[in-house]
Amino acid sequence: MNANITKRNELLAQKLIQGLKSRNMTGYYAATREEALAQALALIPEGSSVTMGGAMSAHEIGLVDALKKGNYHFIDRDAIADKRAAMLAAYDADFFLTSANAMTSDGEMVNIDGNANRVSAIAQGPKKVLVIVGMNKICGDLDSAMKRARNVAAPINAQRFGLNTPCSKTGACMNCKSPDTICCQFLITRYSRHADRIHVILVNDSLGF
């Protein structure tokens, strides 16, 4: 990555880490995907039960493959026929892996969900939540974070899943009520009531959508 962009990301990440701390969450900065993977594995003890939402960022840093190959109880909902059971298992897991659709520069996270399994697990249930966030998702304020979630993340995900929504055709949010909409539940995480529950790894890279 360009040295100037890296320097900017380092400075922004330090501000963000302080913002997360003020919100009772813990932040880390990783200069590379490899550092992000090492930090994530350092946070997850062997033997832990781990599950996830649809976090492309966790795949992109190699975390999902590492957990599947390592000494962990990885609950892979893609490999379980009973999807509901796999989703419900998340609420009692040691770790829930996710990303954010957007994050403000002072540590608020924005997530949009269709089935609500991801946002509900972030809010309550799993003992710890580990969030992998590329610096491409950092926005100046909550309004711009919401706009990013609705106009960047949602259309791309609708297209990725082959959904018949207006945004999948226009590339921008149309505030639809389509049966296929994935913008059913909006979660803004502005504070964690429980210390040491939410950990956020900020990665000096463009990850996910």
C-alpha positions as CSV (number, residue, x, y, z in Angstrom):
1,M,0.0,0.0,0.0
2,N,1.1,3.6,-0.7
3,A,3.3,4.9,2.2
4,N,1.2,8.1,2.5
5,I,-2.0,6.1,2.8
6,T,-0.4,3.8,5.3
7,K,0.7,6.8,7.4
8,R,-2.8,8.3,7.3
9,N,-4.3,4.9,8.3
10,E,-2.0,4.6,11.2
11,L,-2.9,8.0,12.5
12,L,-6.6,7.5,11.9
13,A,-6.5,4.1,13.6
14,Q,-4.9,5.5,16.7
15,K,-7.8,8.0,17.0
16,L,-10.2,5.2,16.4
17,I,-8.7,3.0,19.0
18,Q,-9.1,5.8,21.6
19,G,-12.7,6.2,20.5
20,L,-13.4,2.5,20.9
21,K,-11.8,2.6,24.4
22,S,-14.2,5.4,25.3
23,R,-17.0,3.1,24.3
24,N,-15.8,0.2,26.4
25,M,-14.4,-1.7,23.4
26,T,-10.9,-2.7,22.6
27,G,-9.1,-1.7,19.3
28,Y,-6.0,-2.9,17.6
29,Y,-4.1,-1.8,14.5
30,A,-2.6,-4.3,12.0
31,A,-0.3,-3.0,9.3
32,T,-0.9,-6.1,7.1
33,R,-3.4,-8.9,6.7
34,E,-0.8,-11.2,8.2
35,E,-0.5,-9.1,11.3
36,A,-4.3,-9.0,11.5
37,L,-4.4,-12.8,11.4
38,A,-1.7,-13.1,14.1
39,Q,-3.6,-10.6,16.3
40,A,-6.9,-12.5,15.9
41,L,-5.4,-15.8,16.7
42,A,-3.7,-14.3,19.8
43,L,-7.1,-13.3,21.1
44,I,-8.8,-16.7,20.5
45,P,-7.5,-19.4,22.8
46,E,-7.2,-22.9,21.4
47,G,-10.3,-25.0,22.2
48,S,-12.6,-22.0,21.9
49,S,-16.0,-22.4,20.2
50,V,-16.1,-20.0,17.3
51,T,-18.8,-19.0,14.8
52,M,-19.4,-16.1,12.5
53,G,-21.8,-14.0,10.5
54,G,-21.1,-13.4,6.8
55,A,-17.8,-11.6,7.3
56,M,-15.8,-11.6,4.1
57,S,-13.0,-9.7,5.9
58,A,-12.4,-12.7,8.2
59,H,-12.0,-14.9,5.1
60,E,-9.7,-12.4,3.4
61,I,-7.1,-12.3,6.2
62,G,-7.1,-16.1,6.4
63,L,-8.7,-16.4,9.8
64,V,-11.5,-18.8,8.8
65,D,-9.1,-21.2,7.2
66,A,-6.8,-21.0,10.2
67,L,-9.6,-21.8,12.6
68,K,-10.9,-24.7,10.5
69,K,-7.4,-26.2,10.5
70,G,-6.5,-25.4,14.1
71,N,-7.5,-26.7,17.5
72,Y,-10.8,-24.8,17.7
73,H,-14.5,-25.8,17.7
74,F,-15.5,-23.9,14.5
75,I,-19.2,-23.9,13.9
76,D,-19.4,-23.7,10.1
77,R,-23.0,-22.8,9.2
78,D,-22.2,-23.4,5.5
79,A,-21.4,-27.1,6.4
80,I,-24.4,-27.7,8.6
81,A,-27.7,-28.7,7.1
82,D,-29.8,-27.2,9.9
83,K,-29.0,-23.5,9.3
84,R,-31.3,-22.3,12.1
85,A,-29.4,-24.6,14.6
86,A,-26.1,-23.2,13.4
87,M,-27.3,-19.6,13.8
88,L,-28.7,-20.3,17.3
89,A,-25.4,-21.9,18.3
90,A,-23.7,-18.5,17.8
91,Y,-25.5,-17.1,20.9
92,D,-23.6,-19.5,23.2
93,A,-20.2,-19.4,21.4
94,D,-17.0,-18.2,23.0
95,F,-16.3,-16.0,20.0
96,F,-18.4,-14.5,17.2
97,L,-16.5,-13.3,14.1
98,T,-17.9,-10.4,12.1
99,S,-17.0,-7.2,10.3
100,A,-18.8,-3.9,10.1
101,N,-20.5,-2.4,7.1
102,A,-19.1,1.0,8.3
103,M,-17.5,2.6,11.3
104,T,-17.1,6.2,12.4
105,S,-13.7,7.6,13.1
106,D,-14.6,7.8,16.8
107,G,-15.6,4.2,17.1
108,E,-19.3,3.7,16.4
109,M,-20.1,0.6,14.3
110,V,-23.0,0.4,11.7
111,N,-24.3,-3.0,10.5
112,I,-27.3,-3.9,8.3
113,D,-28.7,-7.4,8.3
114,G,-31.4,-9.3,6.5
115,N,-32.0,-12.3,8.8
116,A,-30.7,-10.4,11.9
117,N,-28.6,-13.4,13.1
118,R,-25.4,-11.3,12.7
119,V,-26.6,-8.0,14.3
120,S,-28.3,-9.9,17.1
121,A,-25.2,-11.8,18.0
122,I,-23.1,-8.6,18.0
123,A,-25.6,-7.1,20.4
124,Q,-26.1,-10.0,22.8
125,G,-25.2,-13.7,23.3
126,P,-21.6,-14.7,22.4
127,K,-19.1,-14.2,25.2
128,K,-16.8,-12.2,22.9
129,V,-17.2,-10.5,19.5
130,L,-14.2,-10.1,17.2
131,V,-14.6,-7.5,14.5
132,I,-12.3,-7.4,11.5
133,V,-12.5,-4.0,9.7
134,G,-10.5,-2.8,6.7
135,M,-9.6,0.9,6.8
136,N,-11.7,1.4,3.7
137,K,-14.8,1.2,5.9
138,I,-14.0,4.2,8.2
139,C,-16.2,7.2,7.8
140,G,-16.1,10.7,9.3
141,D,-19.4,10.5,11.2
142,L,-22.5,8.4,11.8
143,D,-24.4,9.9,8.8
144,S,-21.7,9.1,6.4
145,A,-21.3,5.6,7.9
146,M,-25.1,5.0,7.4
147,K,-24.8,6.2,3.8
148,R,-21.9,3.8,3.2
149,A,-23.7,0.9,4.7
150,R,-26.8,1.5,2.6
151,N,-25.2,2.6,-0.7
152,V,-22.0,0.6,-0.8
153,A,-22.2,-2.5,1.4
154,A,-25.9,-3.3,0.8
155,P,-26.0,-3.1,-3.0
156,I,-22.8,-5.2,-3.3
157,N,-24.1,-7.8,-1.0
158,A,-27.4,-7.9,-2.8
159,Q,-25.6,-8.5,-6.0
160,R,-23.3,-11.1,-4.4
161,F,-26.3,-13.1,-3.3
162,G,-28.2,-12.7,-6.5
163,L,-31.1,-10.9,-4.9
164,N,-33.8,-9.2,-6.8
165,T,-33.7,-5.7,-5.2
166,P,-33.6,-2.3,-6.7
167,C,-30.1,-1.6,-5.4
168,S,-28.8,-4.7,-7.1
169,K,-29.8,-3.1,-10.4
170,T,-29.0,0.6,-9.7
171,G,-26.0,0.2,-7.3
172,A,-27.6,2.6,-4.8
173,C,-30.1,2.3,-2.0
174,M,-33.7,2.9,-3.1
175,N,-35.1,2.5,0.4
176,C,-37.1,-0.5,-0.9
177,K,-39.5,-2.9,0.8
178,S,-38.7,-5.7,-1.6
179,P,-39.2,-9.2,-0.4
180,D,-35.5,-9.8,-1.1
181,T,-34.3,-6.7,0.9
182,I,-31.3,-7.3,3.2
183,C,-31.9,-3.9,4.9
184,C,-34.2,-5.3,7.5
185,Q,-32.4,-4.6,10.7
186,F,-30.0,-1.7,11.4
187,L,-27.6,-1.9,14.4
188,I,-25.5,1.0,15.7
189,T,-23.0,-0.1,18.3
190,R,-22.1,3.0,20.2
191,Y,-21.1,1.5,23.5
192,S,-20.5,-2.0,25.0
193,R,-22.1,-2.5,28.4
194,H,-19.7,-5.4,29.0
195,A,-16.0,-4.6,29.2
196,D,-13.6,-6.9,27.2
197,R,-16.5,-8.3,25.1
198,I,-16.0,-6.4,21.7
199,H,-12.6,-6.4,20.1
200,V,-11.9,-4.6,16.8
201,I,-8.9,-5.2,14.6
202,L,-8.4,-2.4,12.2
203,V,-6.5,-3.5,9.1
204,N,-4.4,-1.3,6.8
205,D,-6.0,-2.7,3.8
206,S,-9.2,-2.7,1.8
207,L,-11.3,-5.6,3.1
208,G,-14.9,-6.8,2.5
209,F,-17.6,-4.5,1.2
